[in-house]
Amino acid sequence: MTEWPTIHLTQARQVAALMDQKTALPAPEVTVRARFEELKRDNPSQALNFLVHALPRLEAIYWAAGTIMAASQSSPPPTGDQQATREAIRSWLEQQDERTRRLAYDRAQAIARDLPERSLAGAIFYSGGSIAPADAAPILPIPGLANRLAATAVLQAAYLGGDAQAFIASALHEAEAVAKHGTRPKTEGPENESPRTDGRGAA
């Protein structure tokens, strides 16, 4: 069993540390790939969470964004605030700088916490740079938080409707492909959706 080129961590317990796991840590000799295969057999959701924590944070976010944008094409129209958040996320994917990073986070504050766009925008915000106000002394994010929010966003999308287990299986397959081959940011998705005026919308 070979390890994945995109993943630079070698021990499963390194990933567990990023997941803030304090007890029942894998033995030092257990590799990332071996632990993933074990989780994949027993609990695909946990396997997805583990693998996304193992990925470099930008690859994790690109994967999550591509997964959520693809799902949004067959979902109900978004609310105005949800669409504004999607557009801000897309702007960051196209041009990653301080302005677009903060814009994605700011726009997401207007939508419900359990929507995947809000978690994805949080992953973007915590992906690099200071999380303090722009005019305050820099504060760095907690390691692994961007990955955690990327995984959360995809799992939230899975349970918004339809077959959650099939969604997770597909997302897990795509995450494995990222681990093997890397990825680029995906910006395709609904460009000119008509916002809903009632309800929350869905990813």
Helices and strands as residue ranges (DSSP letters): H 12-18, H 32-42, H 44-54, H 57-72, H 80-94, H 98-108, H 116-125, H 145-158, H 164-181
